[in-house]
Amino acid sequence: AQGKKELIIKNSNDALSYSLDYLNTDIDLYKLVEGVKTRQRGRFCLYGLPGTGKTAFGHYIAEQLDKPLVIKRASDLLSPYVGEAEQNIAAAFKEARKEEAVLQIDEADSFLQSREKAQRSWEVTQVNEMLTQMEAFDGVLIVSTNLVKDLDQAAMRRFDVKLECKPLEVDQAWHMFEQLIQDCKMTPHSMRVLK
């Protein structure tokens, strides 16, 4: 757009060194991670606006535990056929157990909605299946959502930690920008172009 060469980053995962300092929460994340490493289990609900680091935190936890990460999205679990979503939910937990993996379920509001607001019986059975699987799972489960107020209250009680991921503070965003510049090995000339 400015008539300059495009800055090409080969792999977005390599674009920036991950740091818990890039998450804006009210909880000491370093202590939380140490606790998870010690216990090797826990049920976490991460909520907040899109782009606040919920999914990246799941990757970080799995890396710290030296375990694989199984990520399931609503599109992986939901089905138009009655009973199939419940089977998919059960299969996700079974896969995580078999692989001894951290299980991360994104877009949880799609199938953990309040049963009080359910209009169809299968909406209730999906929530019931998820609650049953959560109770029986003895690994690390991370559930993320943008719509925490819509989640079933019984589900909320089952989480060990409810962690709000807020947008970055100005100083966090600036530090992240400086780190990105450093990691991309930009030259002083490149920096002048950005001004």
C-alpha positions in Angstrom: 0.0 0.0 0.0 3.0 2.3 0.6 4.9 1.2 -2.5 7.3 -0.8 -0.4 8.3 -4.5 -0.5 5.9 -6.8 1.3 7.2 -8.1 4.7 6.8 -11.9 4.3 6.5 -14.0 7.4 6.9 -17.7 6.4 5.0 -19.2 9.3 2.6 -17.1 11.5 3.5 -19.3 14.4 7.1 -18.2 14.1 6.1 -14.5 13.7 6.3 -13.7 17.4 7.8 -15.5 20.4 4.8 -16.4 22.6 4.7 -14.9 26.1 2.1 -14.9 28.8 2.8 -11.2 29.1 0.7 -10.8 25.9 -2.5 -11.9 27.7 -4.5 -9.4 29.7 -6.2 -11.3 32.6 -6.8 -10.8 36.3 -5.0 -14.0 37.2 -1.3 -14.6 37.6 -0.8 -16.9 34.6 2.7 -17.9 35.6 1.3 -19.4 38.9 -1.6 -20.9 37.0 0.7 -22.7 34.5 2.9 -23.9 37.3 -0.1 -25.3 39.1 -1.2 -27.2 35.9 2.3 -28.6 35.5 2.2 -29.9 39.0 -1.3 -31.3 39.0 -1.4 -32.4 35.3 -5.1 -31.8 35.3 -7.7 -29.0 35.4 -10.8 -27.7 33.7 -10.6 -24.1 32.4 -13.1 -21.8 30.8 -11.4 -19.1 28.8 -13.7 -16.3 27.6 -13.4 -12.9 26.0 -13.4 -11.1 22.7 -12.0 -12.8 19.6 -8.2 -12.3 19.3 -7.4 -12.1 23.0 -5.3 -15.2 23.1 -7.6 -18.0 24.2 -6.6 -20.5 21.6 -2.9 -19.6 21.8 -3.0 -20.2 25.6 -4.2 -23.8 25.0 -1.2 -24.3 22.7 1.1 -22.9 25.4 -0.3 -25.1 28.1 0.2 -28.2 25.9 3.7 -27.2 25.2 4.5 -26.6 28.8 3.1 -30.0 29.7 4.9 -31.6 26.8 1.7 -33.1 25.6 -0.1 -33.1 22.3 -3.1 -30.7 21.9 -6.4 -31.9 20.5 -8.5 -29.0 19.3 -12.1 -29.4 18.5 -14.3 -26.6 17.2 -18.1 -26.5 17.1 -18.0 -27.5 13.4 -16.1 -30.7 14.4 -18.7 -31.7 17.1 -22.1 -30.5 15.9 -24.2 -32.5 13.5 -27.6 -32.1 11.8 -28.4 -35.7 12.9 -29.9 -36.3 16.3 -27.5 -38.0 18.6 -24.4 -37.6 16.5 -23.2 -34.4 18.3 -23.3 -36.3 21.5 -21.2 -39.1 19.9 -18.7 -36.6 18.6 -18.3 -35.0 22.0 -17.7 -38.4 23.6 -15.2 -39.3 20.8 -13.3 -36.0 21.4 -12.8 -36.8 25.1 -11.9 -40.4 24.2 -9.3 -39.2 21.7 -7.7 -36.9 24.3 -7.6 -39.7 26.8 -6.0 -42.1 24.3 -3.4 -39.6 23.2 -2.9 -38.3 26.8 -3.5 -34.9 25.3 -4.7 -31.5 26.4 -8.2 -31.1 25.0 -9.2 -27.7 23.8 -12.8 -27.0 22.7 -13.4 -23.8 20.9 -16.7 -22.0 20.4 -18.2 -23.9 23.4 -21.2 -21.6 23.5 -22.5 -23.6 20.4 -23.2 -26.7 22.5 -23.0 -25.6 26.2 -25.9 -23.1 26.0 -28.1 -22.8 29.0 -30.6 -25.7 29.2 -33.2 -23.2 30.5 -33.2 -21.5 27.1 -33.3 -24.8 25.1 -36.1 -25.2 22.7 -35.4 -28.7 21.5 -34.6 -31.9 23.5 -31.4 -32.5 21.6 -30.0 -29.2 22.8 -30.4 -30.5 26.3 -28.8 -33.8 25.6 -25.8 -32.2 24.0 -25.2 -30.2 27.2 -25.8 -33.3 29.3 -23.2 -35.2 27.3 -20.7 -32.5 27.6 -21.2 -32.2 31.4 -20.9 -36.0 31.8 -17.7 -36.1 29.8 -16.2 -33.1 31.7 -16.9 -34.8 35.0 -15.2 -38.0 33.9 -12.1 -36.4 32.3 -9.0 -36.4 34.4 -6.7 -34.5 32.1 -6.5 -30.9 31.1 -9.6 -29.4 29.4 -9.7 -25.9 28.0 -13.0 -24.6 26.8 -13.2 -21.2 25.1 -16.0 -19.0 24.2 -16.8 -15.4 23.2 -20.3 -15.6 24.8 -19.7 -16.7 28.4 -23.1 -15.4 29.6 -24.9 -17.9 27.4 -23.2 -21.0 29.0 -25.1 -23.3 31.2 -24.7 -22.6 34.9 -24.0 -26.3 35.7 -21.2 -26.2 33.2 -19.7 -23.0 34.7 -19.7 -24.7 38.1 -17.6 -27.5 36.8 -14.7 -25.3 35.7 -11.8 -25.0 38.1 -10.8 -21.7 36.6 -12.8 -19.1 34.7 -10.4 -16.9 32.9 -11.4 -13.7 31.2 -9.0 -12.8 28.4 -9.3 -9.0 27.8 -7.9 -6.9 25.0 -4.3 -5.9 25.5 -3.5 -2.8 27.4 -1.6 -0.1 25.4 1.8 -0.9 27.0 1.3 -4.6 26.3 0.4 -3.9 22.6 3.5 -1.7 22.3 5.8 -4.3 23.8 4.3 -6.9 21.5 5.0 -4.6 18.5 8.6 -4.1 19.6 9.1 -7.8 20.0 7.6 -8.5 16.5 10.0 -6.0 15.0 12.9 -7.7 16.8 11.8 -11.2 15.9 11.4 -10.2 12.2 14.9 -8.7 12.3 13.8 -5.5 10.7 16.5 -3.0 9.9 16.5 0.7 10.9 15.5 1.4 7.2 12.5 -0.8 7.6 11.5 1.0 10.8 11.6 4.4 9.0 9.2 3.0 6.4 6.7 2.1 9.2 6.7 5.7 10.5 
